[in-house]
């Protein structure tokens, strides 16, 4: 088991792409990873989200809010999935402040020992903090090409792109290639 003892955090919200999330739910633990789905719980003990294609329910009871730096550093990887997850997570009550999920992502980017994975429309969560990808090679869904260029990233026309501690994937349909690369990097 290549990922024994490694913790992976995946952000989740409504409008997730079921095939991608189901794949991660089985693939990472299959390699021994300790998998955690996290969201903004809005003071609730848990929330149930609905998927994009089949409206499948997904219950989440872990929050990234108020996570200590020590706990954050216990993760080997933080993943921002495809579909509408990042659009929903980039909501903020005060538009002069970073969305809590983007602030969390900024904290993860400040830790070079944490592998950051962003696939497809996950790049939307980076848009309030473009400095995270400025000058870095990335890929994304074709619909976000202009967004990543406007963020100052270097768009790379590949299914999966690795730049140090950042792995990006083109679309949720490429989740198997994206996850394979994450497993490979975390087990090196």
C-alpha positions as CSV (number, residue, x, y, z in Angstrom):
1,X,0.0,0.0,0.0
2,X,1.8,3.0,-1.4
3,X,0.0,5.7,0.7
4,X,0.0,4.0,4.1
5,X,0.1,6.6,6.8
6,X,-0.6,9.5,4.4
7,X,-3.6,11.8,4.9
8,X,-5.5,13.3,2.0
9,X,-8.0,16.0,2.3
10,X,-10.6,16.6,-0.4
11,X,-12.9,19.6,-0.4
12,X,-16.6,18.9,-1.1
13,X,-19.8,20.8,-1.6
14,X,-23.0,20.4,-3.7
15,X,-22.8,20.0,-7.4
16,X,-19.8,17.6,-7.2
17,X,-19.1,15.2,-10.1
18,X,-20.1,11.9,-8.7
19,X,-17.8,9.7,-10.8
20,X,-14.8,11.7,-9.7
21,X,-15.6,11.7,-6.0
22,X,-16.6,8.0,-6.0
23,X,-13.3,7.2,-7.7
24,X,-11.3,9.1,-5.0
25,X,-13.4,7.5,-2.3
26,X,-12.1,4.1,-3.3
27,X,-8.8,4.7,-5.0
28,X,-6.9,6.6,-2.3
29,X,-7.9,4.2,0.5
30,X,-7.1,1.3,-1.7
31,X,-3.5,2.5,-1.5
32,X,-3.7,2.9,2.3
33,X,-4.5,6.7,2.5
34,X,-6.4,8.1,5.3
35,X,-9.1,10.1,3.4
36,X,-10.9,13.1,4.7
37,X,-13.7,15.0,2.9
38,X,-13.9,18.5,4.2
39,X,-16.2,21.5,3.7
40,X,-17.5,24.6,5.3
41,X,-20.1,23.3,7.8
42,X,-21.7,26.7,8.7
43,X,-21.9,25.7,12.4
44,X,-23.7,22.4,11.6
45,X,-22.3,19.0,12.8
46,X,-22.7,17.7,9.2
47,X,-24.2,18.7,5.8
48,X,-25.5,16.5,3.0
49,X,-24.6,17.7,-0.5
50,X,-26.1,16.6,-3.8
51,X,-24.1,15.5,-6.9
52,X,-24.2,17.1,-10.3
53,X,-25.2,14.2,-12.6
54,X,-27.4,11.9,-10.4
55,X,-28.1,14.2,-7.4
56,X,-26.5,11.5,-5.3
57,X,-26.3,12.5,-1.6
58,X,-22.9,12.9,0.1
59,X,-22.7,13.5,3.8
60,X,-19.7,15.5,5.2
61,X,-19.0,16.0,8.9
62,X,-15.5,17.5,8.7
63,X,-14.6,21.2,8.3
64,X,-11.5,23.0,7.2
65,X,-12.6,26.0,9.2
66,X,-10.6,26.7,12.2
67,X,-8.1,24.0,11.4
68,X,-4.8,24.5,13.2
69,X,-1.5,24.8,11.3
70,X,-0.4,21.6,13.0
71,X,-3.4,19.7,11.8
72,X,-3.1,21.2,8.3
73,X,0.6,20.0,8.2
74,X,-0.6,16.5,9.0
75,X,-2.0,16.2,5.5
76,X,0.1,14.9,2.6
77,X,-2.3,16.4,0.0
78,X,-5.2,18.8,-0.3
79,X,-7.4,18.3,-3.4
80,X,-9.9,20.7,-4.9
81,X,-12.2,18.6,-7.2
82,X,-14.0,19.5,-10.4
83,X,-17.6,20.6,-11.1
84,X,-19.3,23.2,-9.0
85,X,-17.6,22.5,-5.7
86,X,-15.1,25.3,-5.9
87,X,-17.7,27.8,-7.2
88,X,-19.9,27.1,-4.1
89,X,-16.9,27.2,-1.8
90,X,-15.7,30.5,-3.0
91,X,-18.7,32.2,-1.6
92,X,-18.0,34.8,1.1
93,X,-20.4,37.1,3.0
94,X,-17.9,39.9,2.8
95,X,-16.5,40.4,-0.7
96,X,-13.6,42.5,0.7
97,X,-12.4,39.3,2.5
98,X,-11.1,36.1,1.0
99,X,-13.6,33.2,0.9
100,X,-12.8,30.9,3.9
101,X,-12.0,28.0,1.5
102,X,-9.6,30.2,-0.5
103,X,-8.0,31.3,2.7
104,X,-7.6,27.6,3.7
105,X,-6.1,26.9,0.2
106,X,-3.6,29.8,0.7
107,X,-2.5,28.2,4.0
108,X,-2.0,24.9,2.2
109,X,0.0,26.6,-0.6
110,X,2.2,28.1,2.1
111,X,3.2,24.6,3.2
112,X,5.6,23.1,0.5
113,X,5.3,19.7,2.2
114,X,1.7,19.5,1.2
115,X,0.9,18.4,-2.3
116,X,-1.9,20.6,-3.8
117,X,-4.2,19.0,-6.4
118,X,-6.6,21.1,-8.4
119,X,-8.6,19.6,-11.2
120,X,-11.0,21.1,-13.8
121,X,-13.2,23.9,-12.4
122,X,-11.4,23.6,-9.1
123,X,-9.3,26.6,-10.4
124,X,-12.3,28.8,-9.6
125,X,-11.3,28.5,-5.9
126,X,-7.9,30.0,-6.8
127,X,-9.3,33.0,-8.6
128,X,-9.5,35.3,-5.5
129,X,-5.8,34.5,-4.8
130,X,-4.2,34.5,-8.3
131,X,-0.7,34.8,-6.8
132,X,-1.0,31.1,-5.9
133,X,-0.6,30.1,-9.6
134,X,0.9,33.2,-11.2
135,X,3.8,32.1,-13.4
136,X,3.2,28.4,-12.8
137,X,2.3,25.8,-15.5
138,X,-1.2,24.5,-15.0
139,X,-4.0,22.8,-16.9
140,X,-7.7,23.2,-16.4
141,X,-11.1,22.6,-18.2
142,X,-11.2,24.4,-21.5
143,X,-13.9,26.7,-20.2
144,X,-11.4,28.1,-17.7
145,X,-8.5,28.7,-20.1
146,X,-9.1,32.5,-20.0
147,X,-9.5,32.5,-16.2
148,X,-6.1,30.8,-15.7
149,X,-4.4,33.1,-18.2
150,X,-5.9,36.1,-16.4
151,X,-4.6,34.7,-13.1
152,X,-1.1,34.8,-14.7
153,X,-0.7,31.1,-14.8
154,X,1.0,29.4,-17.8
155,X,-1.7,27.3,-19.5
156,X,-0.3,23.9,-20.6
157,X,-2.4,21.8,-23.0
158,X,-2.0,18.5,-21.2
159,X,-4.3,16.3,-19.2
160,X,-2.2,16.4,-16.0
161,X,0.5,19.0,-15.2
162,X,2.9,18.8,-12.3
163,X,4.8,21.9,-11.0
164,X,6.6,21.0,-7.8
165,X,4.0,20.7,-5.1
166,X,1.1,21.5,-7.5
167,X,-0.7,19.0,-9.6
168,X,-3.5,20.2,-12.0
169,X,-5.9,18.1,-14.1
170,X,-7.9,19.0,-17.1
171,X,-11.4,17.7,-16.2
172,X,-13.2,15.4,-13.9
173,X,-13.1,12.9,-16.7
174,X,-9.4,12.8,-16.2
175,X,-9.7,12.0,-12.4
176,X,-8.0,8.6,-12.9
177,X,-4.9,10.2,-14.5
178,X,-4.9,12.9,-11.8
179,X,-5.2,10.5,-8.9
180,X,-2.6,8.2,-10.5
181,X,-0.1,11.1,-10.5
182,X,-1.0,12.1,-7.0
183,X,-0.4,8.5,-5.8
184,X,2.9,8.4,-7.7
185,X,4.1,11.7,-6.2
186,X,3.1,10.8,-2.6
187,X,4.7,7.4,-2.8
188,X,8.0,8.6,-4.1
